[in-house]
Amino acid sequence: MRTIAVRAARLRSGLVLPYAEAGHPEGVPVVFVHGLADSWWTFEPLLRRLPAALRGYAPTQRGHGDAERPPDGYGPRDFAGDLVEFLDAVGVRRAVLVGASSGGVAARLVAGSHPDRVAGLVLAGVPAVLADKPGAKALREKVQGLVDPVPRAFVEERLSGLTARPPGRGLLATLAEENPKVPARVWRKTVRGLLETDLAATLRGILVPTLVLWGDADGILPRADQQRILDTVLGARFVVYEGAGHALYWEEPERLVLDVAAFAAEVLPDRPGP
């Protein structure tokens, strides 16, 4: 198991984001991008299992976990801008981006706008669009009434619907502690940003190698939604995790790390390190 170091990155904007780092210092840089309400902890099982060929970075996004909480800036393009500045702050010129759930929206925005910084894109349980999903609309209604402190029961109910098979108890307990750190206003603004952004448009113009991972027991994203990504992103490859739910990275961390490592070896075969 890899040792994880937790550090802080100061972006050009002045925003400070905590991030976790693991793997070999000379490994291919892989940056993991979490989704709504999560933090770097969502990738702890992956970071622990990184092979020697990889160097993993997992920033916590603004407003989440222990990151700073500016009053505004919670749309997908704001998170994407932070991600580019994060690459600069940690000295990574070119990386493989792994977006999990809604974190994949920011990751693909960077892939489309800064292809020189992205060697490859992995989308793990990432929606093509959200405005047509009943669950997303229901979440928007729920967060409208949220007040601080965010109730743990609200968080636990949401977490329980993200997997088809229970992940490790320790991970769920940690996430149940991390998710309520997100203020109610950040929940509302982030959900609104995801639903009011033309997510279909964020798929256009992606020319970097792309790997799409999806669990066929995902209760949020149907197969047709993933097909929309495959139809839009030229040359995107598709891997199905049978029996896995939406958060397949929690259910099958070993397999996902192997898939990411194989993909990284293809897109950055001779990269000596960051």
Residue pairs with C-beta under 8 A, 6 or more apart in sequence:
1 48
1 49
2 22
2 23
2 47
2 48
2 49
2 50
3 22
4 20
4 21
4 22
4 44
4 47
4 48
5 20
5 21
5 22
6 18
6 19
6 20
6 21
6 40
7 18
7 19
7 20
7 21
8 16
8 17
8 18
8 19
9 16
9 17
9 18
9 19
9 59
9 86
9 89
9 90
10 16
10 89
11 17
11 82
11 85
11 86
11 88
11 89
12 85
12 88
12 89
13 81
13 82
13 85
15 62
15 67
15 68
15 70
15 82
15 85
16 67
16 68
17 59
17 60
17 61
17 62
17 67
17 68
17 82
17 86
18 39
18 40
18 59
18 60
18 65
18 66
18 67
19 40
19 57
19 58
19 59
19 60
19 86
19 90
20 40
20 41
20 43
20 44
20 47
20 56
20 57
20 58
21 55
21 56
21 57
21 58
21 90
22 47
22 48
22 50
22 55
22 56
23 30
23 47
23 50
23 51
23 52
23 54
23 55
23 56
24 52
24 53
24 54
24 55
24 273
25 55
25 273
25 274
26 55
26 272
26 273
27 50
27 52
27 53
27 54
27 55
27 273
28 53
28 54
28 55
28 95
28 96
28 264
28 265
28 268
28 271
28 273
29 54
29 55
29 57
29 92
29 94
29 95
29 96
29 271
29 273
29 274
30 50
30 54
30 55
30 56
30 57
30 95
30 96
30 97
30 98
30 260
30 264
31 56
31 57
31 58
31 59
31 83
31 86
31 87
31 92
31 95
31 96
31 97
31 98
32 40
32 43
32 46
32 47
32 56
32 57
32 58
32 98
32 100
33 59
33 61
33 83
33 97
33 98
33 99
33 100
33 103
33 104
33 106
33 107
34 40
34 42
34 43
34 58
34 60
34 61
34 64
34 100
34 101
34 103
35 42
35 99
35 100
35 101
35 102
35 103
35 104
36 101
36 102
36 187
36 190
36 191
36 194
37 64
37 155
37 158
37 178
37 179
37 182
37 187
38 64
38 65
38 100
38 101
38 103
38 175
38 178
38 179
39 60
39 61
39 64
39 65
39 66
39 67
39 178
39 181
40 58
40 59
40 60
40 65
41 65
41 171
41 174
41 175
41 178
42 58
42 100
42 175
42 178
42 249
42 250
43 56
43 58
43 100
43 249
44 171
44 174
45 167
45 168
45 171
45 249
45 250
45 253
46 56
46 249
46 253
46 256
46 257
46 260
47 56
47 58
49 253
49 254
49 257
50 56
50 257
50 261
51 257
51 258
51 261
53 261
53 264
53 265
54 260
54 261
54 264
55 273
55 274
57 86
57 90
57 92
57 95
59 82
59 83
59 86
60 66
60 67
61 67
61 79
61 82
61 103
61 106
62 68
62 69
62 70
62 73
62 74
62 78
62 79
62 82
63 69
63 70
63 74
63 182
63 183
63 186
63 189
63 190
64 181
64 182
64 186
65 178
65 181
65 182
66 181
69 183
69 186
72 189
74 186
74 189
74 190
74 193
75 189
75 193
75 196
75 197
76 105
76 106
76 109
76 193
76 194
76 197
76 199
76 202
77 109
77 197
78 193
79 103
79 105
79 106
80 105
80 106
80 107
80 109
80 110
80 113
82 106
83 97
83 106
83 107
83 110
84 110
84 114
84 117
87 93
87 95
87 117
90 274
91 274
92 274
93 117
93 274
94 116
94 117
94 118
94 119
94 268
94 271
95 117
95 118
95 119
95 274
96 118
96 119
96 120
96 121
96 122
96 260
96 263
96 264
96 267
96 268
97 107
97 110
97 111
97 118
97 120
97 121
97 122
98 107
98 122
98 124
98 260
99 105
99 106
99 107
99 108
99 121
99 122
99 123
99 124
99 126
100 124
100 125
100 126
100 247
100 249
101 124
101 125
101 126
101 127
101 246
101 247
102 126
102 127
102 130
102 190
102 194
103 126
104 123
104 124
104 125
104 126
104 127
105 126
105 127
105 194
105 197
105 199
105 202
107 121
107 123
107 126
108 121
108 123
108 126
108 202
108 203
108 206
109 202
110 117
110 118
111 118
111 121
111 206
111 208
111 210
112 202
112 204
112 205
112 206
115 207
115 208
118 208
119 208
119 209
119 264
119 267
119 268
119 271
120 208
120 209
120 210
120 211
120 263
120 264
120 266
120 267
120 268
121 206
121 208
121 209
121 210
121 211
122 210
122 211
122 213
122 259
122 260
122 263
123 210
123 211
123 212
123 213
123 229
124 213
124 214
124 248
124 249
124 256
125 213
125 214
125 215
125 218
125 220
125 221
125 246
125 247
125 248
125 249
126 212
126 221
126 229
127 133
127 136
127 199
127 220
127 221
127 225
128 199
128 200
128 203
128 221
128 225
128 226
128 228
128 229
128 232
129 199
129 200
129 225
129 228
130 136
130 194
130 195
130 199
131 137
131 195
131 199
133 220
133 221
133 225
135 161
135 219
135 220
136 191
136 194
136 195
136 220
137 195
139 158
139 191
140 191
140 192
140 195
142 154
143 184
143 187
143 188
143 191
144 188
146 154
146 184
146 187
146 188
147 184
148 183
148 184
149 180
150 179
150 180
150 182
150 183
150 184
150 187
151 180
152 176
152 180
155 175
155 176
155 179
155 180
156 176
158 179
159 172
159 175
159 176
159 179
161 219
161 220
161 246
162 220
162 245
162 246
162 247
162 250
163 244
163 245
163 246
163 247
163 250
163 251
164 215
164 217
164 218
164 219
164 243
164 244
164 245
164 251
165 243
165 244
165 245
165 251
166 172
167 247
167 250
167 251
168 250
171 250
200 228
200 232
203 228
203 229
203 232
203 233
204 232
206 232
206 233
206 234
207 234
208 267
209 235
209 263
209 266
209 267
210 233
210 235
210 236
210 237
211 236
211 237
211 239
211 259
211 263
212 226
212 229
212 230
212 233
212 236
212 237
212 238
212 239
213 239
213 241
213 248
213 256
213 259
214 221
214 223
214 226
214 238
214 239
214 240
214 241
214 248
215 240
215 241
215 242
215 243
215 244
215 245
215 246
215 248
215 251
216 223
216 240
216 241
216 242
216 243
216 244
217 243
217 244
217 245
218 244
218 245
218 246
218 248
219 245
219 246
220 246
221 246
226 238
229 236
230 236
230 238
239 259
241 248
241 251
241 252
241 255
244 251
244 252
245 251
248 256
249 256
